[in-house]
Amino acid sequence: MILTALFRYELKKLFCSRINLLAMAGSVIMLISFVVINISEIKPVSRSKARELDGRVIDAQLLEEMKPALRYENGVTVLENPEENGEYRPVLDVILSVAGYDTDLAGLSDADLYVLREERLNQRMAAQGLTEAEKDFWREKEAQVRKPFVYHYHSGPANLLKAFQVFGFFVFILSAVGLSGVFARETADNMNQLLLCSRYGRKELYLIKFAAGITWILAAALLVLLSVLIPYGIVFGMEGMKEMLQLVKPWSMLPLTIGQMLAVYTGIYLLAAVLFASVTMLLSVSAQNSLAAAGVLMGYLLIDLFAQVPDRYSWLQKVWSLRPNAVLMNTGITNYRLSHLAGGMFPVFQAAAVIYAVLAIAALVIGKRVYGRLQVGKRS
């Protein structure tokens, strides 16, 4: 009973902290603003317009039908009279994503489109330094992708999938702000030694604080997700979950639907949130200083945002591509590098999920040992 009461008390401290409330409110406001701006940019294509081509196969017949509505100028294919031909815009985006936005579609057949896609997939695999075995892995996956593509309305889930690239950034900031003082706050208030010499001062108190931190970050991560999901769902609906992933990411060779990829990314996102929280609390208990813990995290964020690994360092680039923000970015879906684990080959997002869970457990164990070594009477 007392352990439950302590857990509730730790949760109350996190959820009622003024800085945590401000951070969460600020994140929600910024994300809703991001959604509103995005919606305003793509608003010209209404749901009714986009549905006019729902179920159409992207083949020679559709390309011929679209050509009178297209104009090639300044090296770019654009729509003539966008107001009248707005129903073609979503399909045109899919076609140009495959063929290239500088391609003149006037002389392009449907066979040319998918041949061009295959050539570019091979070029991308070669550029990423894949072995023949890895290329065969992806060719087997690609063989399961339906061709020609079939267009269906999918704006709601498509925009949500693209938004995951910002989710990792926000949950990282929330972790740094909200959890860097979980173990350091008592030291700053000269309460650390009193807690350590209490009945539940070592093992139980550490686990309670850790569990409360994980609970808080998962709640914050879900709030971030809902801040984008609800507006997109209201404006665009969530139709299209069962449609092929290639409508959103034409360069993906995964035989998955948009909904399946959303489920995968949601799981990775929540695991990343747990990893961020675990590392933050490890830094908090190790440094016994919230500013130091937050400073280390901000330093990592700067490296994450701006550091790039040259292609010639393939192994280092493969490891760097496993970091959460890289996996959650749009390019994470089309990263063809494979991780070799237990005799098998796995895409980046599958390997990342296992690695995040292992690192979070390692942070828990290491932090517990550090906390247990804090001695009564020793100044921290």
N, C-alpha and C positions, 0 to 999 in steps of 0.2 A: 504493500500500500504506500509506504513512504517513498519507494523508488518511483512509483507512478506519479506521486505528488511532485517529486523532484523533476521528473520529465516534463510535466505540465508547467512547472515554474520556469524551466529553461526555455520552453517554447514561448511562454508569455514574454520573457525578456527579449526574445528575437522578434516576435511579431509586434510587440508594442514599442520597440526601440524607435525613437524619432527619426534617426538617420536611416534606418531600414525602411520605415514607412515612406520617407521622402524619396529614397532610391527606387522603391517599387512604383510609387506614383509617377515619378519622372520617367521611368521606363515605359509605363503604360501610355503616358501622354505622347512620348516620342514615337512609339510604335504606331499608335493610332494616326498620328500626323503623317508618318511614312506611308501608311495604307491609303489615307485620303489623297495624298499627292499622287500615288501610283494609280489609284482609281481615276483620278481626274485626267491622267495622261492616256489611259486606254478606254475612257468612257465613250469616244465616238463609235466604237463597235458595240452596239447594243446586243442584249441576249437574244432578242428576236431575229436580228440580222445574222448573228453567228449561227443560229439554228437552221437557217435556210439551206446550208450545205451539210447539215448533220447526216451522217451515214454515207457520205459520198466517198468513193474510192479515189485516191490521188493517183490517177492514171492519165493516159493520153487524151481521153475524152474530156476530162476536167481541165487539163492544161490547154487544150484547144478552145474550150469555152471561155477560159480566163484571158487568153491572149489579147482580145480586143480591148480589155479593160486595163491593160498594162502599157507602160511607157518606159523605155530605156533611155535615161538621160544622165549625163555627167558620171557615167560608169556605174549607175545604180538603177535597179528596176523598181518602179513606183506605180501606184494605182492612178489611173485616170479617174477624175470625178469621184473622190473617196466617199462622198455622201451617197451617190447612186450605187457604187460598187462596194460598199462597206462589207458585204457578206464574204467577199473574197479575202479580206485582210488576214483573218486567222489562218486560213489555208496557205496564203502567200507567205506568211511568216514561217510556216513549217517547211515549205518548198525552198525558200531562200536560205534557211538555216542549213539545209543539206547541200544545196548547189553553190551557196556563197552569194552574198548580197551584191556582188559585182557581176553576177552572171546575167546575161541577156537570155531570158526564157523563150524568146521568139523561135529559136532553132532547137529547143530542148524537148526531147520526147520523154515519156515516162520511163522507158528502158534506160535512156541516158541518165536520168535522175538517180536511179538506184545503182547503176554502174559507177557513177561519179561518187556516190556515197561509199561504195565498197572500196574504191581507190583511196579515198580520203581516210577511211578507217585504217587501211593498211599503212598509209603514210604516218598517221598518228601513232600507231603501234610501233613503227620503226623509230620514230622520233623519241619515244619513251624508252627505247632500248630493250624491248621485250625479246625473250628467247623464242625459239620455234615452238617449244612446248607450251609456252604462255600464249603465243599467237593461236595455236591450235585450240587451247581452252576457250578463247574468245570467239573463234570461228564456229565452234560447236554451239556456243550461246547465241551467236548471230543467226545461225541456221534455224533457230526456234522463233525468231522474230518474224511476224507476219508481214509479207510484202505482196503487193503494194500496200502502203499505209491506208487506213480508213479514217477519215476525219469525223470526230464527234465533238460536240461542245464540251469544253473542259476548263473554262476560265477560272472557276473557283479553286479547285484543287491544284491547278497548275500554278496559280499565283501564290498559294500557300506553300507549295513545294519550293518555289524560288526564294521565299522569305526565310528559309532555314539558315541561309548564310548570315543573317543578322542576329538570329536567336542566340547562337553561341557567344557572340560578342556581349550581348546584354546579360546573359546568365553569368558570364565570367565577371563582369563588372559588379553585378549584384553579390556574387560570392566574395569578391575582394572587399566590398564595402560592408556587407552584413556579417561576415563570419571571421574576419581577421581579428576581432576582439573576443571571440568565444572563450579562449583560454587566457588571453592576455589581460582581460578587463579586471579579473580578480587580483592580479599582480599589481596593476596600477592603483587599485583601491586598497592595497595592503590586506587583502582577504585570502590570499593564496595559501598561506601556511595554516590558517584556521581551517580551511576546507580540507587540506591534506591530512590533518591530524584528527579529522572526524571519522565516524564509523564507516562512511561510504566515500572516503576521501581519495582513494586510489583507483581501483579497477572500476567500481560501479559508477562513480561520478564521471570518470572519463567517458565511459560508454554512453551514459545518459546525455552528456553534452554533445558527443559525436552524433548520436541518434537524433537529437533535437536539431542539430545543424543540417543533417541530411534531409529531415522532414521539411525544414524551412526552405532549403534551396529547391526541393522538388515542388513545393507550393509556389515559389516564385517562378520557376520554370514553366509550370502550367499556366500561371497568370500571363506570362509573356506570350505563350502560344495562343491563349484565348483572345488576347488583345488584337491579334491578327486574324485568327480563324473566324471570329464572330462578324467583323465588318465584311470580310470577303464572302462569307456565307450569306449575309443579308443582301449584298449587292449582286453577286454573281451566282449564288447557289452553290451546292456542292455536287452537281451533276458531273459525271466524267470520271468517277473513281475507278470504274472498271475498264477504262480505255487504255490503250497501249502507251507505255512510258515515252516512246519515241515521238509522240505528238508534242511533248514538252522538251525533251532532250534527244533530238534526232541522232546525236552521235553516240548514244548509249547502245550497247549490245546486250543489255540485260532483258530477257524475255519476261518482264514484269509489267504490271499495270501501274497507273499513277497512284492508285490507292495503296497498293502493296509497297511502293517506294515511300509513300508518306508514312506508313506504319514502321518501315525500317528506319527512316530518318527520325521519327519521333522517339523510337527506342534508343538510337545512338545519341540523340540530343539529351535525353534524360540521363543516360549513362555518363555523358560528358559533364552534366550538371553535378552528378555525384562525385566525379573525379575532381572537378574544380573545388567543390566543397571540401573534399578529403584533403587535398593538397593545401588549401587555405588554412584548415584547422591544424594540419601538421606544422605549417610555418608559424601559426599562432602559438602553439604549445612549445615549439622549439625556441623561438625568439623571445617569447613572453613580452612582446611589444607589438601592438596592433599596427602602428605606423610602419615598422620594419617589415611586417608580413605583407601589408598592402603595397609597400614600395617594391618588394621583390616581384610581386604579381604584376604590377604596372610595368616593370622593366621587361618581364617576359612578354607582356602584351605588345610593347613596342617592337620587340624582336619578331614576334609573330606577324605583325602587320607589315613590316618593311623588309625583313630578311628574305633572300631568295637563294636557293641552292642551284648552282650551274648544272646543266644536264650531264656533264662529264662525270660528276660524282653521283653515279646512279644509286649506290647503296645508301649514301647519306640523304639523297633526295627521296628515296623510298621511305626512310624513317621519318623524315620531315613531313612527308605527305600524310602521315598517320595522326598528326596533331588534330584535335577536335575541330578547330575553325577551318582547317583545310578540308576535312572530310565533309563538313556541313555546307561548304561552299558549293555553288552550282557545278564547278569543275570536279568536285568529288565524285559525282556520278559517272563521269567520263574519264576517270583516272584508271588506266588499264593495267597499271603495275599490280602484280600479284604477290601476296605473302605466302611463303612456304612454311606451313605448320603441320606437324604430325604426319608428314608424308603427302600432304595434299596442298592444293593451290587455292587461295581464297582472295577475292577482291578486297580492296582497301577497307571498305566499310564493314565487312565481316571480321577481318583481322582486328580492326580498331575497336569493335565492341568487346572482344575478348581482352585486349590489352587494357582498355579503360577499366574493366572490372578488376583485373589483376592489380593494376596500379592503385586503385582505390582501396583494395584490401591491404596492400602493402603499406599505404599511408596510415591506415587504421592501426596496423600492428606496430609500426615504428613510432607513431605518436603515443600509443599506449605505453611503450617502454620508456619514452622520454618523460612522460608525465609521471610514471612510477618512480623515476629517479630523483624527482624533486624532493629534497629532504626538509623536514621541519627544522627551522632555525637557519636554513641556508638562504641567503639573499639572492633573489632572482634578478 
